[in-house]
Amino acid sequence: MVAVVPDPIPARMKGLNRAEICDANFIEFVQHWDSPAAPRPDPGAPILPGSTLDAQGFDALFESQLASRHLDLMARVLRVQNKVFYTIGSSGHEGNALVARLARHTDPAFLHYRSGAFMAERFRQLPDMDPVMDAALSFAASRDDPASGGRHKVWGSKPLWVLPQTSTIASHLPKALGTAMAIETARRIGHALPIPDDSVVICSFGDASANHATAQTAFNTAAWAAYQKLPAPILFVCEDNGIGISVKTPEGWIAESFRHRPGLDYFFADGLDLASGHDQVQRALEHCRRTRRPTFLHLRTTRLMGHAGTDFEIEWRPLPELCAAEAADPLLRSARIALESGWMTPALLQERYEAMRARCFAAAEAADQRPKLAALAEIMAPLAPYTPAAVDAEARRVPGAAAREAAFGSAAQLPERQPPRHLAVQINQALHDLLCKYPSALLFGEDVAQKGGVYTVSKGLLKAFGPRRVFNTLLDETMILGMAQGLANLGMLPIPEIQYLAYLHNAADQLRGEACSLQFFSNDQYRNPMLVRIAGLGYQKGFGGHFHNDNSIAALRDIPGLVVGCPSRGDDAAMMLRTLAALARVDGRVAVFLEPIALYMSKDLHAPGDGQWLFPYPEPDQALVLGEGRVYAAEASDLVIFTYGNGVPMSLRAARSIEAELGWQVRVVDLRWLVPLNAGFIAEQAADARRVLVVDEGRHSAGVGEGIITALVEAGLGHLPLQRVCGADTYTPLAGAALCVLPSDNAVVSAARVLAQDL
């Protein structure tokens, strides 16, 4: 006899997906309610005895929960009709509406992607805003989406101070903390904030993301700040649903990990129950605002409907577990509160539920009819705005005479009145000028203050401008760039230093995924302008190894919207810094200034003592146009060498040998700007060339040289005899062996000989 195994799925649920089951659960719960209700409370009275949430507030929060839920249901239905393009929902997390209600709309918010109810509730704080229609436009990727202009489904709003995030896997925590710390920084330097002085920053994320290294960076820095009694008013909201896609968070892990962590003040709130959770969230927010300390709010949630529309949980998650999650549905608890308190009847509750469903579907259908992005130029418009005339005017604007004299010591000590100097000194002088010019500019990083940087490039800046504007950070490149974004979010001009190019790589996503994407995903409503200084490249004699001779530029070359400049001489460096600062101030751009370490102290070019790599400091009204290169021997055409950084003096020395040996007239072109490459300028310089040589100190694969050659080929100049001298695809070894893997004067001359043989 064969035993019959009972089917665990009720017949009424057969053929339904998880979204439909959650929907059916709510309707069934309300229809079968038959318990007596208490007398209807006054709007200002507690919704339940002992609760700090009044009935009127409950009603608003419940409506926000309904809006979030029905947006999720709508997305699951209309995605299969290609009317909606995003299905990561907020179902089970609707309790985050409490955080929105108890915070202010001027408290900057960096939100988890399950923040539909938070957004719906925050919309109440300003008149004439429709959270449902705005969300529907975003779901539909409509050009009219007020958050991103149709570029991504994001929770974002300029008037509501919600800075848009895309897939927030902890990468937003450093910049959220940076923004919180920037509130106090602004007060210390007298910078007028665009938000109230007592604002706090809201940063939400999931329990799985809390384990990410980037999240831990932010928690550590928050604790580091609190330990030193530095204000950091951030409310970390960990929305704990116990699972990350399909990976379980161990029971009790978040509480155990954060309840006793020094420097983080821990609070718990039940996000599944508005009546009890209200007081708990209120205490956390009030504590954060009053103490200005980093605060950790552990918000209990659950996850319904799967991670996204493609996640069929029934295939991998035990049915009892799914049923338990559905039983904990916060909308069921809110419905019970509404009915038990007497605030709503079952008929009214069902009417409200269905009215919101109709509203969300109507908004989605209307959004589907609105225009979409359809042209490349339109899509890219907010990515890298550039207004050349305004940038040039700003770059040439001269700092106040009194401020300059105070910074440099006297009129006689102004740098343009000094003898020609080398690269490190002129970068230092240019930084003095920038901090004179921009009162809200701040320079920070590892060792930049008292020590003046590892190579003394920032020497004297602390003395001239004080510790409020020039300061050391903890040893954490991710947080240095997070701090920069926070300062920029609040209108300051950050000039962070990454001590070595090799140290950038573990933090590069703060540029790639966060800083450079903000203008794009906010449709240029939000900007985080910054000027990042990075010491790098090779040829350090006596100080070898790949960490201090890193020539890997590929990590920077493919970041959309980024600008990268690389000087080879001091006067160019000063003018480029002025241009990059102007790009940040005028167009909100993120820029990297890649400083060749080996050229910092170079004074000579051809022979010891010739002083040919010393240059006068350019007058403060001099600047460079983005993409403008420097050409040596512009009339020469037998051989044109394209290069940058260390390759410039190397190529100039090689040019002298080539001229003597082969009789060629050699033109050397210093690109100066590596991202974006000026393809038109490259083609123009090669147009009359008989031969071309590319000298790229980066690696063979993904180096700048690849971009130069591509520019030549696309300009129809691929027929020219061409050679490339570049670094090998290897890490840089220690000591003299480093010079075996990098281009050299002799390698450049040898490549010219090959070109001579080809003709």
Beta strands, then each sheet from edge to edge (+ up, - down):
strand 1: 109-110
strand 2: 155-157
strand 3: 162-165
strand 4: 201-206
strand 5: 234-240
strand 6: 243-244
strand 7: 247-248
strand 8: 265-270
strand 9: 295-300
strand 10: 441-445
strand 11: 470-472
strand 12: 493-498
strand 13: 530-536
strand 14: 563-565
strand 15: 590-596
strand 16: 630-632
strand 17: 639-643
strand 18: 666-670
strand 19: 673-675
strand 20: 692-699
strand 21: 722-727
sheet 1: 1+ 4+ 5+ 9+ 8+
sheet 2: 2+ 3-
sheet 3: 6+ 7-
sheet 4: 11+ 10+ 12+ 13+ 15+ 14+ 19-
sheet 5: 16+ 18- 17- 20- 21-
end
